[in-house]
Amino acid sequence: MTLSLTSPAYLAAPHKTLAAVLAEGPYNQTKIPFFGPITLVTRHAAIQTLLKDSDRFVVDARNAGHKSPFAMPFLPKSLKIMADNLLSLDDPHHQRLRRLTDAPFRRAAILLQRPKVQACAHELLDRMEREGNRDLVSGFCRPLPLRVIYGLLGFRPETEAKLDHALDNLSSTDAPLKMLWGLFRLGSVQEMLREEFRALHESPREGLVSELVHAEADGQKMTENELLAMVFVLFVAGHETTTHLLSSGVWTLLTHDGASEQVRAAGDEARPVIVDELMRYCSPVQMTKPRFVKQDMEFEGRALKRGERLFGFLASANMDPDEFPDPLTLDLARRPNRHVGFGGGPHICLGIHLARMEADAALEALFTRYPGLALDGDPMAMKWISRSGLRGLKCLPLRMEA
């Protein structure tokens, strides 16, 4: 089976397709923009090995014999600068950078932010009511994580406004050509951030960016290019996963009998369990970044050569019957739930606790405020974004009677 990860039929109902992929074996093939044909590792246990075994698999292609970090022959200068970031470096460089950012993203620190996120959720719903906006994606799913990450980073308001516009091509569109154009416009974004760093050097203030500008790890400060790459990753990765989790999650809850009632009845201990099951069942991030084979080897019955590229297919791993009883069923009380929606290993999502908390707060606000919440239209006719590797809705029209 050759997968089409962007077909409307797959995006609306991927689960039986994923079960068929798993039944075929530990590998599958598909195509994605910029990369072309790729090999997917499909099974839960194999993906855990792929993500955790840094002796055999690396994220920096240079450590597997390639000349460039992404194993791509041509990169614009602005993208080369972004290459040295948390997502594309191996240890010890990855570990040094992660230590600088870990503290604000630890669970205890994130839970302190929940009242602010809850208040922000209600402010956005108030605005949707005032404006008569019934599209949850534009009115809630996208702006909520953006506001949260902006607050955490501590940008000046004028920088936030400019970033919203400049990064729109990268974070809100599913058109490959627009995304490519966005990549080539990264230079203007980088100059914007450099101005922010200079201002923070002169006048430190509250926020993670200010902390990073003045932080040291192992007796060394981050270079300006490392700062650029770090802030870019935190901004994009800090909101996009949550945006798609919210849109696909709410759609899923409203298309499964009794699910809405379970969310409304859930207490503080039950809602995180619901969020994890939505992360597993919806898989808003469908695949990992590439891992490169560090040395010739055999893996899952296939001979691999140094430098080969593999992607972990998180969506299929989350449907693996060897790991999950009755995996095609949405079980909002599922425990244990060792899903791989946030990745795994040293590069597990830095914002895992932030995304969980935001989704928890968002679901509580939405489903308690609107007892009659329902989709406005045919659920199977709603349009999904067509960016390979992501699963979320373009828009989500709702009936939101209080």
C-alpha positions, 0 to 999 in steps of 0.5 A: 500500500502506497500511502497518501497522507494528504487525501481528504478520505485518509484525513477524515478517517485514517484509522482503518488505513493505519491498521492495514499499514501495520498489517503489511509490515514494519515499513511503508512508503509515501511521498512528501514535498521537498523530500520526495519518496520516504520510508516510514517505520510503522510499528510502536516498538520499532519507532521507540527504538528509532527515537531512543537509540542514538548510537544507531540513529541520528537527527543531524545528517552530518553524523551519518556521512552527509555534508549538510544537516538535513541531507539536502543539497541546497539550503537558503542561507536563512535556513542554514542558520536555523539548522543548529536547533534543538530538533536537528542536533545530536548530543552533546550539542542538543543536550547543552541547548535543551538544558537552557530551556528545560526549566520553564517547560517542566510540569510544575512550572507549566501548571502555574500558568493554567489560570492565565490560559483558562482566562485567555480561553474565555477571552477568545470565546467572548470575542468569537461571540461578539464577532459572530465567528463560529469557526473554532480554528480561526477564533480559538484553536490557532490564537490560544496557543499563539497567545500562550507561547508569546506570553511565555517567550516575552516578546514586545507587542510590536514584535508579536504583530510583525511575527504574526504576519511574517510567519503566516506562510510557515505556520498557517498554510498548507500550500507547499509553494507558499511554505517554500516562499515563507522559508525564503523570507526567513531572513526578514524574520531573523532580522526582526528577532536580532533587533529583539535580542539587542533590545533585551541585551540593553533592557532585560525583562520577564520572559524566556527570550530575555532569559536565553539572551543572558543565560549560560550553559557549560560556561558558554553563552548561546551564539546569536545564531543559536538564539535565532534557531532556538526562538524559531523552534519554540515559536513554531513547535510551541503552537502548531501541535496544540492548534491541530490537537484542538481542532482534530480533538474537538471534531473527534469528540463531536462525532463520537456518541457520548464523548462530549458528555464524558468531557463535561463530566470529567474532573481535574484527574480525568481530563488529562487522560482524555487529552492523551487519548485524543493525542493518540487517536487523532495524531495531529503530528503524523510523523517524526523528523527524519532519523539517519542511519549512523552505520550499516546495519539490519533493522526490522528485517531490512538491511540499511546503509549508513546515511539512509533516512527513516521517518517514524510514522507516529500515526500508525504506532498509535494504532498498533494492537501490540501496544494498545488493546482495541486501538481503533476505538476512542477510549477516553478512559484509556490507561495506560496510554504509551502513545507516541504523539509527542515523539520520544527519546532525547528529542521528545517534545519540549512542550509536552506539558504545555500542550497537555495543559493548554488542551485540558484548559481549552476543553474544559472552557469550551465544553462547560460553557456550551452544553449544546456544542455541535458541529455546524454541517456535515462532519465528513465534508469539513476540510482538513489541511493538506500538509504532509505530516500534520492532521488538523482542520482548516476550519471547524464551524460550530453551533455554540449556544450557551 
